[in-house]
Amino acid sequence: MNERKENKTIELWEIDGLIERYRGKEGVLIPLLQDVQDMYGYVPEEAVKKISKELSIYPVKAYEVLTFYSQFHLRPRGRHTIKVCQGTACHVMGGREILNYFSEKLGVNTGGTTSDGMFSLERVACLGCCGIAPVVVIDDKFYGRVTVKKIDKILHKYREEADR
Ligand code: FES
């Protein structure tokens, strides 16, 4: 896996390198797009154009894949990804309010990224730990029984860490 770029500069020669890895193989579109996303944190338009040309496919075919699988992102992502569970148990325990509060505090809609590039906000289906609903995951860290007060503390902690 490649190291993700923080500055989002797209270097087409790097994409050439990825394409080279799969040259002559079948069914390479998805792994190639995954590699691009690993590298940049999203799949830039330039990469889609380049890959489509190299694989002799229409860009729309690549976009079909990119929009079908929720793992793919077409825009730069925030440094941290906040996923707010909207499964049944979390919904009952106030998951919608939690999502709305994050949205209000961060000034972004679901699927968006804050203007400082710090957070991306997403909604997800059941995360498999309904016993601690409502649940929020930030990157790989799980937060259970989340309340509005807890959100303030959590966001403060991430901002403080970023300032160090
Ligand atoms: S519904 Fe949220 S963890 Fe199951």
Boltz pocket constraint, residues with backbone or C-beta under 6 A from the ligand:
constraints:
  - pocket:
      binder: B
      contacts: [[A, 85], [A, 86], [A, 87], [A, 88], [A, 89], [A, 90], [A, 91], [A, 125], [A, 126], [A, 127], [A, 128], [A, 129], [A, 130], [A, 131], [A, 133], [A, 134], [A, 135]]
      max_distance: 6.0
